[in-house]
Amino acid sequence: MPIKDEQGKQGNWSQFYAKTIAREHAFATELAVKCNESGLKVAVDCGCGTGSDIAFLAEQGYQVHGFDINDESVAICHARFEQTPQVSVSQSTFEQFIYPETGLMIAHASLFFADPIRFKETWNVMTSSLVTGGVFSGDFMGTDDSWASGFHCATAPLSKQQILHLFEGFEIIQFQERHEPGRSLIGKEKYWHTFSVVAIKRE
């Protein structure tokens, strides 16, 4: 997840990474691979965490570019993929990353933390790098999420209509809304309001 913690929060991210390092790739990533009609086997994993999706994509023959703002995450990925030449991982933000032309873009539980002021600009840059027939798979924070306001860093909550507007020129394959109380991966209670989208770029 691309978020740089304040002092005192790093322990939470260490717990998060300890929980996720053995996690399987997301089902949505598998679906995205199946839906990629572009013929371009290049993928970008935005907020790559410990690299579960990267590992799966590399196994599918993709050249994968991952980035995360957290140095611990990047260090884990560098060690994990040092013998995998088709994988490159860098420390960056959504706003600073140089997006290559890509057939697949993954942003699972990471766009929550994109700069809300520059979100539209960032989204345009991201989707401009996605070729026609390519696939986006990712999650967006809804306006009722516990982290939508008062979180320890800026977040980028969006309404359902705002999210649907982002996908003009796409064919939406999957659109799921989560709206329920629950827990974070490290066990803290929170209210989840998220939207998960898999879509093919048509224009």
N, C-alpha and C positions, 0 to 999 in steps of 0.2 A: 504494500500500500504506500503510495507516495505521500508521506507526511513526515515532516521533521518535528520530532517531539521537543517540548520544552524540558528543561532540567527537571528531574523527578518523574517524568513520564517514560523514560527510556526502559525502566524495568518492565512496564506493561508490554512494550514492544518485544522485549526479550522473551517474555512469557508467550506472547503471540507466536513468535517465530519457532519457539520450542514445540508449540502445539501443531504448527503447520508444516514443519519440515518433512514429515512423513506422509502428508496428505496427498491423496490421489488428485489427478487433474479434474477440473470441473466438467460435468456432463455437457454444459453449454459450449465448452471448447470443442468437444467431440462433435457436437451438432454443427458448430461453425465450420469445422474442417469438411464435413460432409456437404455443406451448402456452398462452399467456395467454388464459384463458377468461373473465376478469373483466369485460371491456369497459372497464376503466379504463386509459387510456394515460398513466399516471404511473409513473415509474421512479425508483429510488434506486440509485446506484452507490456502494457502500461501499468506500472506499480506491480512489479513481478513478484514481490515477496520472496519466498524461498525457492521459487522456480518450478512448482508442480506443473503448471501449464506449459512452461518452456520445455520441460523434459518430454512431455507428451508430443508437443509439436515437432521437436527435433527427431523423435522416433518416427514421425510421419513424413520425414524428409524435408521439413521446412528449414530455411535459414531464419533464425530467430534473433530479433533485437529486443532485449529487455531493458527496462530502466526502473529505478526506484530512488526515492530521495534519501532513504534510510541507509546509512553506511553499513550497518550490520547485515541488512538484507543483501546488499551488493557483495559484501565479503563472502557470505554463504554461497551465493550464486557463482562467484568467481571460483571458489573451491570445488563446487559441485560440477561445474561444466568446463573445468580447465582442460579436459581431454576431449571436448566436443567442439571441434573447430567451426561448426556452422552456427554456434551460439555466441553472441556478444552481449554483455551486460554492462551498463554504465550507471553512474549516479547522476540523476537529473530530476527535473520536475516536468510536469505536463507542458508548462509554458516555455521551458528552455530546450527540451529535447528536439533534435533534428530528425524529423520523421522521414524514413526512406519510402519510396514507392512500395506499397504493400498490398497483398491479397487477403490478409487477415489481421484484424486488430482486436486485441483482447484488453478489456479494462474492468476486471472483476473486483468490486468493492474498493475501487481506487479513485474514481471520478468524484466520489464523495468529498475528497480533499483538494480538488483543483481550485485554483483561485477564482472565487465567485465573481469578482469584478471583471476578470478577463475570460470568463467561461465561454461565451459565444465566439470570441476571437480564437480561443484555443480549439474549440470544437471544429471550427471552419478549417483550421490548419490540419487537424487530425484527419478529417474526412476528405480533404483535398488530396491527401497522400494515399487514400484507399482507391484502388482502381475499380473500374466498372466490373461488376460481377463478384467483387470482393465482399467480405463479410465483416461486420462489426458485432462483437459480443461483449456486453458489459452491463454494469449496474449503475443506477442513479439513486441518489437520496431523495426521498419524498419530503414534503413540507411538514409532516407530522412526526418525523423521526426525532428521537430524544436528542440526537446530535445536531439537529437543524439549527438550533440556537443555543448559546451559552456553553458550547463545547470549548475545550482549551486551545483550539486553533480554528481558523476559518473553515467553514464547510460550504458546500454548494447545493443546497436543496432546490428541487424543481417540482412544479406541479405536473400532473399527468398531461395536461394540454401542452405545457412547455416541452416536455419530452417528446410527445408525438410530433410537435412542430420541428424538432431537430431531425426527424427522420423523413421529411419530405424529400422525395427522390430515392427513397429506399423501399424495398419490399420487406415488411416486417414478418418474420417467420415465427417468432415467439415473443410474447409480451406478458410478463407475469408481475403482479403486484403483491407485495407482502405488507400486511397492515396488522400487526399484532405485538403484544408484549412478549419478551423473551430474554435471552442472555447473550452477551458477547462471547466470543470464543474463549476468553479467559475467565468466564463465569460471572461477569457483572450484569446486573439486571438493567435492561433498557427497553425502550419501545422501538420496534423496527417498522419503518415505513420506507420501502425500497421498491424500485422497478428494475426488472431484469429484461434485457432486450437482445435478441439475435435478429439481425437484418442484413439483407443483401443490397448493395449499392446498385441502383439502376441508372442513375443519371450522373 
